[in-house]
Amino acid sequence: MQVSVDNVGVLGRKVHVVVPETDVATAIRSRLTTLSQQTQMDGFRRGKVPLKLVEQRFGGQVRQEVVGELLRRHFVEACQQHNLRPAGDPAIAELSAEPGEDMRFTAEFEVYPELQLAPFATLALERYQCEISESDLDAMTQTLREQRAEWREVERPAVDGDRLTVDFVGTLEGVPFEGGTATGINVVLGRPGFIPGFAEGLVGASAGQTIGLDLTFPEGYQNAELAGKPVHFEVTVKDVREPILPEVDDAFFAAFDVHEGGLEAFRRELRSNLERERDQLLRERNRKQAFDCLMAANDFEVPRALVAVEAERMLEELRQNLQQRGVDPSNLPAFDNLAIFGARAHERVKLALIVSEVVRSHGLRPDPVRVRELVERTASSYQDPQAVVRWFFEDRNRLADVEAAALEDGVVEWLWERASVAEVRVDFDELRRRPAATVATDGADA
């Protein structure tokens, strides 16, 4: 076998392979010989069919199969010979395998980048910390009361906190636009959920009143046809209701499965729940901050093939999420995966490559204690936590995602031990108000 390699850009490679005709012919003859021992034809017993007849009937198919097998095998051998690590499947070009001639082909593909990570001591990380205060418990109690409010109709102008039932028609340059018309919509004044100025413009409105609102969609609005555009809404208020909050009493506590111990037991249970939420939010924010710092400090070319695979994976995640919410994913309009998911997919792949390199070069492994902690944390929200724990540990495949998360946590702590770390205290309200979206690192198999 003859092999030559051309570099195409930073990661692109063209591997030219020549397989001697004698190797091809020998492989074909061997396959035909085996086939002749298994074939039965009229006038011949099984295994006694002349090789010439077998070749006449099956020669073309056998040649095609052998060429495909030789191509795959010699491609792997060529990559091993030149220490190439393909990132994705190759594109085969210029394949030639005519009888009596050497077999030739060219494989085009990308390779994994050779990473030289920035010195970890040069990284400046932040480690967030948060304590649950008594005021946090007070605020959450108020939130829970608001969630269980009863709404009483009033005959006065609306104020912040009231809930209005409205019909509206939105127009762009005098023409109704898609999604701009609705009936029987509830709007709670003072809460987010509508474009800026919509709820605010209804303060002071009364039942039966129609109000015109001239507003502008945000520049980053998800519908590009409306982003940054001035629109007009005609809003008819059907009723105005004020919230009647439940009392903080035994009946209120019982709604949260606290049946004994009164206020003290309720606040203790509430604190436990908030601390679990805080721990998860801190874990996500600290991990994201560390990984963002790693990506900013390490600039390298990312294989486009891996980005394309990750974009497809993200599309499948979207389909599954829609299906879980009762939306038929087949109704999704056709779009370019890379145009929609490309930037995020690129980020995921880059981070996966960096984390894999840290893990590989420093021999990091998932901490069994941390794995069990993560499983128990997940199980704690179920009615029978121990059954959930057993379910995870009965099958190693179920533990795979947990072990990956534990390994990511281990990488973050490993970085903290080597980088410059500043402790940053945040209050719980800020932590919940600015949730940190963790970048998944399963987007590439490095």
C-alpha positions in Angstrom: 0.0 0.0 0.0 1.3 3.4 -0.9 0.1 6.4 1.1 0.6 10.2 0.7 -1.1 12.9 2.8 -1.9 16.5 1.8 -2.7 19.2 4.4 -5.7 21.3 3.5 -5.9 24.3 5.9 -5.3 23.7 9.6 -7.4 20.5 10.1 -8.2 19.3 6.6 -6.4 16.3 5.2 -6.4 14.4 1.9 -5.1 10.9 2.1 -4.2 9.3 -1.3 -4.0 5.5 -1.2 -2.8 3.0 -3.8 -3.6 -0.7 -3.2 -1.7 -3.1 -5.5 -3.9 -4.9 -8.0 -2.5 -8.2 -6.8 -4.0 -7.6 -3.3 -7.4 -6.8 -4.8 -7.3 -9.8 -7.1 -6.2 -12.1 -4.2 -9.0 -10.9 -2.0 -11.6 -11.3 -4.7 -10.4 -14.8 -5.6 -10.5 -15.8 -1.9 -14.0 -14.6 -1.6 -15.1 -16.4 -4.8 -13.5 -19.6 -3.6 -15.4 -19.4 -0.3 -18.6 -18.6 -2.2 -18.1 -21.6 -4.5 -18.0 -23.9 -1.6 -21.3 -22.6 -0.4 -23.2 -22.2 -3.6 -25.6 -24.6 -5.3 -26.5 -24.5 -9.0 -28.6 -26.6 -11.3 -26.5 -29.6 -12.4 -23.9 -29.3 -9.6 -23.9 -30.4 -6.1 -23.2 -27.9 -3.3 -19.5 -27.1 -3.1 -18.8 -28.5 -6.6 -19.8 -25.5 -8.7 -16.8 -24.5 -10.9 -15.1 -21.3 -9.8 -15.6 -19.9 -13.4 -19.3 -20.1 -13.1 -19.4 -18.6 -9.7 -17.3 -15.7 -11.0 -19.6 -15.2 -13.9 -22.7 -15.0 -11.7 -21.3 -13.2 -8.6 -18.0 -11.6 -9.8 -19.4 -8.0 -10.0 -21.1 -8.1 -6.6 -18.0 -9.7 -5.0 -15.7 -7.1 -6.5 -17.9 -4.3 -5.2 -17.9 -5.8 -1.7 -14.2 -6.5 -1.6 -13.3 -3.0 -2.8 -15.5 -1.5 -0.1 -13.9 -3.6 2.6 -10.4 -2.9 1.3 -11.1 0.8 1.2 -12.2 0.9 4.8 -9.3 -1.3 6.0 -6.6 0.6 4.2 -8.1 4.0 5.2 -7.7 2.9 8.8 -4.2 1.6 8.2 -3.2 4.8 6.4 -4.4 7.0 9.3 -2.6 4.8 11.8 0.6 4.9 9.7 0.6 8.7 9.7 -0.8 9.2 13.2 -4.0 10.9 12.0 -7.1 11.1 14.2 -10.2 11.6 11.8 -12.9 13.8 13.2 -15.9 12.4 11.5 -16.3 10.1 8.5 -14.2 10.7 5.4 -15.5 11.7 2.0 -14.2 9.3 -0.6 -13.2 10.9 -3.9 -11.4 9.6 -7.0 -12.1 5.9 -6.3 -10.7 3.7 -9.1 -10.8 -0.1 -8.9 -10.9 -1.4 -12.5 -9.9 -5.1 -13.1 -6.2 -5.4 -13.8 -5.3 -2.0 -12.3 -4.2 -0.9 -8.9 -7.0 0.3 -6.7 -6.7 4.1 -5.9 -8.8 6.4 -3.8 -8.6 9.7 -2.0 -10.2 10.3 1.4 -10.9 13.8 2.5 -11.6 14.5 6.2 -10.7 16.7 9.2 -8.5 15.6 12.1 -8.8 16.4 15.8 -6.7 19.5 16.7 -3.5 19.0 18.7 -4.2 21.0 21.8 -1.6 22.9 23.8 -3.7 24.3 26.6 -2.8 27.7 28.2 -1.0 27.3 31.5 -3.7 26.9 34.2 -1.9 29.2 36.6 -2.6 32.1 34.2 -6.4 31.6 34.5 -8.4 34.0 36.7 -11.5 32.3 38.0 -14.4 33.3 40.2 -16.0 31.0 42.7 -19.5 32.0 43.7 -20.9 31.5 47.2 -24.4 32.1 48.6 -26.1 31.8 52.0 -29.8 31.4 52.4 -31.0 34.2 54.7 -34.2 34.7 56.7 -35.3 37.4 54.2 -34.9 34.7 51.5 -37.3 32.5 53.4 -39.7 35.5 53.8 -39.5 36.3 50.0 -40.1 32.7 49.0 -43.1 32.4 51.4 -44.6 35.5 49.8 -44.0 34.0 46.3 -45.7 30.7 47.4 -48.7 32.8 48.7 -48.9 34.6 45.3 -48.8 31.4 43.4 -51.9 30.2 45.4 -53.8 33.4 45.3 -57.5 33.6 44.5 -58.5 36.3 42.1 -61.5 38.5 43.0 -63.1 40.7 40.4 -63.0 44.5 41.2 -64.7 47.5 39.8 -61.8 50.0 39.9 -58.8 50.9 37.7 -56.1 48.3 37.5 -52.9 48.6 39.6 -49.7 46.6 39.8 -50.4 43.0 41.0 -53.9 42.9 39.4 -54.7 40.3 36.8 -56.5 41.5 33.7 -58.3 39.3 31.2 -57.9 41.0 27.8 -58.5 40.6 24.0 -56.0 42.3 21.7 -55.2 42.8 18.0 -51.7 43.8 17.0 -51.0 45.5 13.7 -47.7 46.3 11.8 -48.1 49.2 9.5 -51.9 48.8 9.8 -51.9 45.1 8.9 -52.5 42.4 11.5 -49.5 40.2 12.0 -49.2 36.5 12.7 -49.4 35.8 16.5 -50.6 39.4 17.2 -54.3 38.5 17.9 -55.6 36.7 21.0 -58.7 36.5 23.2 -59.1 35.8 26.8 -55.5 36.3 27.7 -54.5 36.8 31.4 -52.0 39.6 32.1 -50.6 40.1 35.6 -49.4 43.7 35.9 -45.9 44.0 37.2 -44.8 40.6 35.9 -42.7 39.9 32.8 -44.1 37.9 29.9 -45.0 40.5 27.3 -43.0 42.9 25.2 -41.9 46.0 27.0 -44.7 48.5 27.6 -47.6 46.1 27.1 -48.5 45.4 30.7 -47.3 48.8 31.8 -49.7 50.4 29.4 -52.6 48.7 31.1 -52.1 50.2 34.5 -55.1 52.3 35.3 -57.4 50.5 32.8 -60.9 49.5 33.8 -63.1 46.6 32.7 -64.8 47.3 29.3 -62.2 49.9 28.3 -60.2 49.6 25.0 -56.7 51.0 25.0 -54.4 51.7 22.1 -50.7 50.9 22.7 -47.9 52.0 20.4 -44.9 49.7 21.1 -41.7 48.4 19.6 -40.6 44.8 19.5 -37.1 44.3 21.0 -34.2 44.1 18.6 -33.4 40.5 19.6 -37.0 39.3 19.3 -37.3 35.6 18.2 -39.4 36.5 15.2 -37.0 38.3 12.9 -39.8 39.9 10.9 -41.0 41.7 14.0 -37.6 42.4 15.7 -37.2 46.2 16.2 -40.4 47.0 14.4 -43.0 49.5 15.7 -46.5 48.0 16.2 -49.9 49.0 17.5 -52.1 47.0 19.8 -55.8 47.6 20.4 -56.4 46.0 23.8 -59.9 45.4 25.3 -60.0 44.8 29.0 -62.7 42.3 29.9 -62.2 42.2 33.7 -59.9 43.3 36.4 -59.2 41.0 39.4 -57.1 41.6 42.5 -55.2 38.8 44.3 -56.4 37.4 47.7 -53.4 35.8 49.3 -53.8 32.8 51.6 -53.0 33.2 55.3 -49.7 31.7 56.5 -51.4 29.1 58.7 -51.7 25.3 59.2 -53.8 25.0 56.0 -51.1 26.8 54.0 -48.4 24.6 55.5 -50.4 21.4 54.7 -50.4 22.4 51.1 -46.6 21.7 51.2 -46.9 18.5 53.1 -46.0 20.1 56.4 -48.6 18.8 58.8 -46.9 19.2 62.1 -44.6 21.8 63.7 -46.3 24.9 62.4 -44.3 27.8 61.1 -41.0 26.6 62.4 -41.3 23.3 60.6 -42.5 25.0 57.4 -39.5 27.4 57.3 -37.1 24.5 58.0 -38.5 22.5 55.1 -38.4 25.7 52.9 -34.8 26.3 53.8 -33.9 22.7 52.9 -35.5 23.2 49.5 -33.9 26.5 48.8 -30.5 25.1 49.8 -30.9 22.3 47.3 -31.8 24.8 44.6 -28.9 27.1 45.6 -26.4 24.2 45.5 -27.5 23.3 41.9 -27.5 27.0 40.8 -24.0 27.5 42.3 -22.7 24.3 40.7 -24.0 25.5 37.3 -22.7 29.0 37.6 -19.3 28.0 38.9 -18.9 25.4 36.2 -20.0 27.7 33.4 -17.7 30.5 34.7 -14.7 28.1 34.8 -15.5 26.6 31.4 -16.0 30.0 29.8 -12.6 31.0 31.1 -11.0 27.9 29.7 -12.5 28.5 26.3 -11.5 32.2 26.3 -7.9 31.2 27.1 -7.6 28.6 24.4 -8.1 29.5 20.8 -7.9 26.7 18.2 -9.6 25.4 15.0 -12.7 23.3 15.7 -13.5 20.5 13.2 -16.6 21.5 11.2 -17.7 17.8 10.9 -18.1 17.6 14.7 -20.0 20.9 14.7 -22.4 19.5 12.1 -22.9 16.4 14.2 -23.6 18.4 17.3 -26.0 20.7 15.4 -27.9 17.6 14.4 -27.9 16.4 18.0 -29.3 19.7 19.1 -32.1 19.5 16.6 -33.0 16.0 17.9 -33.0 17.5 21.5 -35.4 20.2 20.2 -37.7 17.5 18.7 -37.7 15.5 21.9 -38.5 18.6 24.0 -41.4 19.5 21.7 -42.7 16.0 21.8 -42.6 16.0 25.6 -44.6 19.2 25.6 -47.2 17.7 23.4 -46.1 19.5 20.2 -45.7 17.4 17.0 -42.1 17.9 15.9 -42.9 16.9 12.4 -44.6 20.4 12.1 -41.2 22.1 12.4 -40.4 24.2 9.3 -37.4 23.2 7.2 -34.3 25.1 8.2 -30.5 25.0 8.1 -29.2 23.3 11.3 -25.9 25.1 11.2 -27.6 28.5 10.7 -29.8 27.9 13.8 -27.5 25.9 16.1 -24.1 26.5 14.6 -22.7 28.9 17.1 -23.9 27.0 20.1 -22.8 23.7 18.6 -19.3 25.2 18.0 -19.1 26.2 21.6 -20.2 22.8 22.8 -17.6 21.0 20.7 -14.8 23.3 21.6 -15.5 22.9 25.3 -15.8 19.1 24.9 -12.4 19.0 23.3 -10.8 21.1 26.0 -12.3 19.2 28.9 -11.4 15.9 27.2 -7.8 17.1 26.9 -7.7 18.1 30.6 -9.1 14.7 31.6 -6.8 12.8 29.3 -3.5 14.6 30.0 -4.0 14.6 33.7 -5.6 11.2 34.2 -8.8 12.5 35.9 -11.6 10.1 36.7 -15.1 10.5 38.1 -15.1 10.6 41.9 -17.3 7.7 43.1 -18.3 9.7 46.2 -19.4 12.6 44.0 -21.3 10.3 41.6 -23.3 8.9 44.5 -23.9 12.5 45.8 -25.3 13.5 42.5 -27.5 10.4 42.2 -28.8 11.0 45.7 -29.5 14.6 45.0 -31.5 13.7 41.9 -33.3 11.0 43.9 -34.2 13.3 46.8 -37.0 14.9 44.8 -38.8 11.6 44.3 -41.3 9.9 46.6 -39.0 6.9 47.1 -35.4 8.2 46.9 -33.8 4.8 47.7 -35.6 3.1 44.8 -34.3 5.8 42.4 -30.8 5.3 43.7 -31.0 1.6 43.2 -32.4 2.1 39.7 -29.3 4.2 38.8 -26.7 1.8 40.2 -28.4 -1.3 38.7 -27.3 -0.3 35.2 -24.0 1.4 34.4 -25.5 2.9 31.3 -27.8 4.9 33.5 -24.8 6.2 35.4 -23.0 7.4 32.3 -24.5 10.9 32.4 -24.1 11.2 36.1 -20.4 10.2 35.9 -19.9 12.7 33.1 -21.4 15.4 35.3 -19.2 14.3 38.2 -16.1 14.4 36.0 -17.0 18.0 34.9 -17.2 19.0 38.6 -13.9 17.3 39.2 -12.3 19.3 36.3 -13.7 22.5 37.8 -12.2 21.7 41.2 -9.0 20.7 39.6 -8.8 24.1 38.0 -9.6 25.9 41.2 -6.5 24.2 42.8 -4.2 25.6 40.0 -5.7 28.9 38.8 -6.1 32.2 40.5 -9.5 32.1 42.3 -11.5 35.0 43.7 -14.4 34.2 46.0 -17.6 36.1 45.0 -20.6 36.2 47.3 -24.0 36.6 45.7 -27.5 36.7 47.3 -30.0 34.1 46.5 -32.3 36.5 44.7 -29.6 37.3 42.2 -28.6 33.7 41.8 -32.2 32.8 40.9 -32.7 35.9 38.7 -29.7 35.1 36.6 -29.6 31.3 36.1 -26.5 30.0 34.5 -27.0 27.7 31.5 -24.4 25.0 31.5 -22.7 24.1 28.3 -23.0 20.3 27.7 -19.6 18.7 27.0 -21.0 15.6 25.3 -20.9 17.2 21.9 -17.6 15.5 20.7 -15.9 12.3 21.3 -12.3 13.2 21.7 
